[in-house]
Amino acid sequence: TLGPIGNFAAKAIERAEKEKNISIAQYDLRFLKPLDEEMLHEIGRSFSRIITIEDGIRKGGMGTAILEFMSDNEYTPHVHRIGVPDKFVEHGTIQELYHLCGMDEEG
């Protein structure tokens, strides 16, 4: 996974590793600009699947920047982006908003 993740993502990773018997590498992309290209080259060479998790809008966000980087450098992993959809989101607590966007432990 790449990106700023909260407790819900850490719990989801832990559950996936236990229930599905898979190993997950976790990277911390501290800054969107400038992108850590050295790290992204390492990831592009090493993985066939990438999941990005961000608490901002998916469209035009970190996941999109990673998709562009992978494409520009001819890496071909499947990239799945988790984040806020490009639509109006109701007001609520952080937990309620994560739930509405499918970004909690249930989603």
C-alpha positions in Angstrom: 0.0 0.0 0.0 1.1 3.6 -0.5 -0.2 6.7 1.2 -1.3 8.3 4.3 -3.3 5.6 6.1 -5.3 5.6 9.3 -6.2 3.0 11.8 -8.8 1.5 9.5 -6.2 0.7 6.8 -3.8 -0.8 9.4 -6.6 -3.0 10.6 -7.6 -4.0 7.1 -4.0 -4.9 6.3 -3.7 -7.0 9.4 -7.0 -8.8 8.7 -6.1 -9.5 5.1 -2.7 -10.9 6.1 -4.4 -13.3 8.6 -7.5 -14.3 6.7 -6.1 -14.4 3.2 -2.6 -15.5 4.1 -1.0 -12.8 2.0 2.0 -10.6 2.6 1.5 -6.8 2.2 4.3 -4.3 1.9 3.5 -0.9 3.2 5.2 2.4 2.1 4.8 5.9 3.5 4.6 8.4 0.7 5.2 11.5 2.9 5.0 14.1 0.2 3.0 14.3 -3.0 5.3 16.9 -4.5 8.0 16.2 -5.2 7.2 12.5 -5.7 9.8 10.1 -4.3 10.7 8.7 -7.7 13.4 6.4 -6.4 10.9 4.7 -4.1 8.3 4.5 -6.9 10.8 2.9 -9.3 11.5 0.3 -6.6 7.8 -0.3 -6.2 7.2 -0.4 -10.0 9.9 -3.1 -10.4 8.8 -5.1 -7.4 5.0 -5.4 -7.4 2.2 -6.4 -9.8 -0.5 -4.9 -7.6 -0.6 -1.6 -5.8 -3.3 -0.2 -3.5 -3.2 3.5 -2.7 -5.1 4.8 0.3 -5.7 8.5 0.9 -8.1 10.5 2.8 -8.6 13.0 0.0 -10.3 12.9 -3.4 -9.2 10.0 -5.6 -9.5 11.9 -8.8 -6.3 14.0 -9.2 -4.9 12.9 -5.9 -1.9 10.7 -4.9 -3.3 7.6 -6.5 -3.6 9.4 -9.8 0.0 10.7 -9.5 1.2 7.1 -8.9 -0.8 5.9 -11.9 0.8 8.6 -14.1 4.3 7.7 -12.8 3.9 4.0 -13.4 2.6 4.7 -17.0 5.2 7.2 -17.8 7.9 4.8 -16.7 6.3 1.8 -18.5 5.6 -0.2 -15.3 2.4 -2.3 -15.5 1.1 -3.0 -12.0 -2.6 -3.1 -11.4 -3.3 0.1 -9.3 -6.4 0.2 -7.1 -7.1 3.6 -5.5 -9.0 4.0 -2.2 -10.1 7.5 -1.3 -13.0 9.9 -1.3 -15.1 9.6 -4.5 -15.5 12.6 -6.8 -19.0 13.6 -5.5 -20.6 15.6 -2.8 -20.0 14.0 0.6 -22.4 14.8 3.5 -21.2 16.4 6.7 -20.4 14.2 9.7 -17.7 12.9 12.0 -14.5 11.5 10.5 -15.7 8.0 11.3 -19.1 8.7 9.6 -17.4 10.1 6.5 -15.0 7.2 6.2 -18.0 4.9 6.4 -19.9 6.8 3.7 -16.9 6.6 1.4 -16.3 2.9 2.1 -13.0 3.7 3.8 -13.6 2.1 7.2 -12.9 -1.4 8.3 -16.1 -2.6 6.8 -15.3 -1.1 3.4 
